[in-house]
Amino acid sequence: YWDLDYDPKKETLVTVGASEAIDLALRAILEPGDEVLYQEPVYVSYAPTVKMAGGVPVAVTTYAEHQFKMQPDHLRAKITPRSKVLMLNYPNNPTGGVMDRATLTEIAKICEEHDLIVISDEIYAHLTYSGKHVCFASLPGMRERTVLLNGFSKAYAMTGWRLGYALGDEEIIKAMTKIHQFTILCCSTNAQYAAIEALRNGESAMLEMKKSYDERRKFFVAGLNKIGLTCFEPLGAFYAFPSIKISGLDSNTFAEELLREEKVAVTPGGAFGECGEGYVRCSLASSMENLKESLVRMERFLERHKKQVG
Ligand SMILES: Cc1ncc(COP(=O)(O)O)c(C=O)c1O
């Protein structure tokens, strides 16, 4: 898809979801005390897996006013002599932010200057709504320093099949394979055959699903903004990440009370890092009827709680 070729024997590893690939890449690369930079808000496993691999997580905050794109000068400000890895996740979970080529190119230059290895988690690469995804490894000079991760959980909705993969430098893939062999041995062959079938014949179903996510995204984000939950327009993945500041509640209380009072489940933004506080993540992987009903219930919830904070 991204005009890249990898040797299937030496530069490829099939993993139990992208989750295993994230863990293996970090364990293969890090020495104790190495610093790992990553954007925040981000997928919940990043900081814990960095710590479990002996590394030090260093968050680079991203902001709604920058469409949650990592700003090159913000990244630069967090680099120290111990910085070893940059983890990128675009399209992003939880914000739906995507990256443009110009910003990624500036980030690539910084990686070269500071000799950073990049773990680029592009599991939502097929789910973009404003043009084609830019693969980080396809930028000039980045293939050699990037471990590119993807999987079948998102675009092909095969989450329970637990299949992902890592592509990258032979030495890193070799080290990852060693850990994989002694812990997992191999991924389920059923899942691997299913993934081959998805790649050969699943594209039309994937595009149909993407069209549906796009319709839900437009409808739901407009609805959130209408009821007062200001929401940045997600341009990738299948989440909406509205601000809940108007409610006066912290994100945990908001999520718990909304579930208790109105039976609507959202994820507290604080779960995605400190700067996710003041937001909640709503999944668009639910039917249009459910999304419509959830807006009615969220509006009702908000009316009650807005009154409480005056
Ligand atoms: C950004 C990101 N990376 C990785 C994963 C894990 O995916 P998998 O099911 O392939 O382990 C997720 C799942 O939500 C995700 O959002």
Ligand as a Chemical Component Dictionary entry (heavy atoms), coordinates in Angstrom:
data_LIG
# 
_chem_comp.id                   LIG 
_chem_comp.type                 NON-POLYMER 
_chem_comp.pdbx_formal_charge   0 
_chem_comp.three_letter_code    LIG 
# 
loop_
_chem_comp_atom.comp_id 
_chem_comp_atom.atom_id 
_chem_comp_atom.alt_atom_id 
_chem_comp_atom.type_symbol 
_chem_comp_atom.charge 
_chem_comp_atom.model_Cartn_x 
_chem_comp_atom.model_Cartn_y 
_chem_comp_atom.model_Cartn_z 
_chem_comp_atom.pdbx_ordinal 
LIG C1 C1 C 0 -3.172 2.773  18.556 1  
LIG C2 C2 C 0 -3.380 1.331  18.837 2  
LIG N1 N1 N 0 -2.339 0.500  18.782 3  
LIG C3 C3 C 0 -2.470 -0.798 19.039 4  
LIG C4 C4 C 0 -3.693 -1.336 19.393 5  
LIG C5 C5 C 0 -3.770 -2.808 19.683 6  
LIG O1 O1 O 0 -4.277 -3.480 18.582 7  
LIG P1 P1 P 0 -4.290 -5.077 18.474 8  
LIG O2 O2 O 0 -5.705 -5.500 18.611 9  
LIG O3 O3 O 0 -3.756 -5.331 17.081 10 
LIG O4 O4 O 0 -3.411 -5.616 19.515 11 
LIG C6 C6 C 0 -4.808 -0.511 19.480 12 
LIG C7 C7 C 0 -6.113 -1.043 19.908 13 
LIG O5 O5 O 0 -7.020 -0.353 20.301 14 
LIG C8 C8 C 0 -4.653 0.860  19.183 15 
LIG O6 O6 O 0 -5.680 1.692  19.247 16 
# 
loop_
_chem_comp_bond.comp_id 
_chem_comp_bond.atom_id_1 
_chem_comp_bond.atom_id_2 
_chem_comp_bond.value_order 
_chem_comp_bond.pdbx_ordinal 
LIG C1 C2 SING 1  
LIG C2 N1 SING 2  
LIG C2 C8 DOUB 3  
LIG N1 C3 DOUB 4  
LIG C3 C4 SING 5  
LIG C4 C5 SING 6  
LIG C4 C6 DOUB 7  
LIG C5 O1 SING 8  
LIG O1 P1 SING 9  
LIG P1 O2 DOUB 10 
LIG P1 O3 SING 11 
LIG P1 O4 SING 12 
LIG C6 C7 SING 13 
LIG C6 C8 SING 14 
LIG C7 O5 DOUB 15 
LIG C8 O6 SING 16 
# 
